[in-house]
Amino acid sequence: MLHSILVVTMLFGGLHARFFEYSLLQNKTKKEFPSNRPARIQRDAPGNYLLSAAKGKAIGPNIKFMPEYQAFGWFTSKDRVEWEVDVQKAGDYQVEINYSVDNAEAGKEFILSSPSAQLVGKVPPSGSWETYKILKAGKIHLNPGVQKLVFKSKTQFKAGGAILDLRAIVLR
């Protein structure tokens, strides 16, 4: 019997082979997976602000950071993401949202708000939860200084629904 186990183990590349990784990962708790690390957003060299899910703060009963997609998964209309952004120059910024959504869940409205303005838009279908697209959502006016930007659902929907999976927002 031991001989059979050793032969099978060798055939699959040893105990640390990919064949065994899935079962090992299933025993990990959520806390053992890499998570996002909220941080203040600074302007990059071209003058853009990248509000990535990895640097956003998730607030709500069911929102989850999905490390395999570097995105937040949205599960209720009570969830939101907040970023602390250090805006260097007042102006109207083009908002681009990197997202995915199943066609059945598409069509819900979102709000991106700052202390001085808000942008409302509708989430178009991306084809599937695994297909990420860029939505040019419009413009938002930002004043200079450190401020909180919040992204959330405007549409109220039943538990089990979702607005989108959010990878990033770029302000240009």
N, C-alpha and C positions, 0 to 999 in steps of 0.2 A: 504494500500500500504506500509506504513512504517513497519507494522507488517511483511509483506512478505520479505522486505529487511533485517530486523533483523534476521529472521529465516534462510534465505539463508546465511547470513554472519556467523551466528553461526555454520551452517552445514559445512562451509569451514574453520573453525578454527579461525575466527575473521579477522579483517582487515589486520593483518600482516601475514596471512597465505601464504604458498608457491603459492597458486592459484593467489594471487595478486602481488607477487614479480615480475613476468615476466613483467606485465604491468607497474609497477613502474620503473623497469630498462630501459624500452624502452624510457622513458622520460628523462633519464640522458644524458648529453653530454659526449663526450670522456674524457674530463678533469676530470670528477668525478670518473672514474674508476681508480683503482690502476695502476701505471705505473712502468716501470723499472727505476732504479737509477744507472746511470753509476758510476763506482768506480774502483780504481786501483786494479788489481788482484795480490794477493800474493800467494806464494807457500803454499800448505796445509801440514799437518804433514807427509803424505807418500811421499811428494816431487812432487805432481802433481799441475797443474794449471787448475782451473775450470773457463772457460770463459762462464759464463751463459748469457742468453739473458737478464736476470734481471739486470746484471751489464754492459751490452754493450751499446754503443751509436749508435742509428739508424740514418743513413744519407741517404736521398733520397726522391724522390717525393711521394712515396706511401707506404713505409715500415711501418708496424704497430706492436706495442707490443700487444700481445694477453694475458691478465692476466689469463684467464681461462686455458691456456696451458703453461703459463710461457715461451712463445716462440715468436719469431718474425715471422710474415707472410710476404712473399716476393711476390711482385706484379709487379715489373718491373726489367729489367736488369740494371737499373741505381741506384738501392738501394744497401746499404752495411751496415755492422756493424763494429764498431771499439772498441777495448779494449786497455786500458793502462795496460801493464803487467810488473811487476818487476821481471825480470828473475835473479835468484840468481847464476846460474851456466850455463856456455856455454855447449851446447851439442845438440845431435839429439833427438828430442822429438817425440814420437808416437802421432799422431793426431787421436782422436776419435770424431766423430760428431754425436750428438743426434738430429735426424731430422725426419720429415715426408714429404711425397709427394704423391700426387695422381698418379696412374700408367700412366695416359695420359700425365703428365707433367715431368715424370722422364727422365733421360738421359742427362740433361744439365750439362755443366761443371762449376766448381767453382774454385776460387783461394783463398787460405789463404796465406797472405803475411806478412812478417816482414821487417824491414829495410835492412836485409842482405840475405833473402831467400824467396822463395815462394814454395807452394805446389799446384799442379793442380790435380783435380780429377773429377770423374763423379758421379752424384747422381743416385743411383739405386732406383727402386721403393720400397716403404714401404708398399703398399697395399691400403692406403687411407690417407687423411689429418689428421685423428684422430689416426693413427697407427704410433707410434714413434719407430724408430730403431736406433741402433748404427752402424755407418760406420767406420771401421778402414781404414782411408784414406791414410796412409803412414807416412813419417817422415818429419819434418822440422827442420833445424838447427837454433838455437837461440843463440845470443851472450848475455853476461851478461849485466844487467842494465835495466832501465826503457825504454820501447819501445812500439810502437803502432803496434798491430796486426789487420789486416783488412781481413774480409771475404766478398766476393762478387761473382757475377756471371761472368764467363768468356764468356758464351754464350749470344749473343744478341738475344732477342726474342720480339715478338709483345706485345703491351699492352693487358692485359687480361690474359697473361701467367704468370707462376710463376716458380721459381727454386726449392724452398722447404720452409718448415717452420722450423726454427732453434731454438732449445731449449738450446743447449749448445755445446761447444767444450772443450774436455779435452786433455791436453798435459801431457803425461806420460814420 
